[in-house]
């Protein structure tokens, strides 16, 4: 499994986690356990922050893959690309 697929799966998992936490918040509010609802809300914020970070990382990986394909099409060998990658 490549890095892009792993990132996509991790983002999907975090989004599913947020949905579960939203359900938990409703439950805790009905039960009157507001401190637990607040903890769920805090965890949602953390998950949203993580999703944003993962989406940036995903976009960077997609862009880098496009750059490599472009360089390969232009005739620059993969060894040269790897050498450039290691220098940065």
Number of C-alpha atoms within 10 A of each C-alpha: 5 6 12 16 11 12 18 14 12 16 21 13 14 18 16 12 15 20 13 13 19 16 13 16 21 14 15 17 14 11 11 11 12 15 12 16 22 14 13 21 17 13 15 20 13 13 18 16 12 14 20 12 12 17 16 11 15 19 13 13 15 13 12 12 12 12 13 16 14 12 14 14 10 9 9 13 12 13 9 12 15 11 10 10 9 8 7 5
